[in-house]
Amino acid sequence: MRKRDRNSKFFLVREDVLPEAMKKTLEAKELIDHGKSESVWDAVQQVDLSRSAFYKYKDTVFPFHKIVKEKIISLFFYLEDQPGALSKLLGIVASNSCNLLTIHQTIPLQGRANVTLTLDVADMSIDLDELLIKLRRLEFVDRVDVLSSGG
């Protein structure tokens, strides 16, 4: 993250006060996200926006529902090396409507392995504390740490 991004302030602004180029950037991004445009060039043509304006605003303007909806957490596990352990762990994650974004597992040493999962929990069917309790109850889980959360 660039220094400027870390120090930026964010504001919630009504659509009717946004400049037209920002509104059209949001429209173009939506066309791309929903597969209604095959490229940035196609999307900006459809909404009558210059490519330079699109690139100026694309990383600075977002629909409110996307900011609120996207929730990402990273969990770090200390696991005993047992057959099927990772499968059981992932089964609990999936059964609670978490979407696995990334996974990293170390080679087991001295009967232990470390696993880091990054999860999209926007649609999670339980709260985070309940998920952590379920995961910690697994017989092969020595410890679970929340590395980061947010979105």
PEMO-V74142 format. One line per field, one symbol per residue. psi: psi as a letter, one per 40 degrees, with the letter a starting at -180 (. if undefined). A space follows every 50 residues. Layout:
psi=???
This chain:
psi=hiddddeiiiihhideeiiddddddddddddddeeeheidddddddegii ddddddedeehiiddddddhhhihhhihiigiheddddddddddeffihh dihhhihhhfeiihhhhhihedeheiidddddddddehdehdihihdiia .
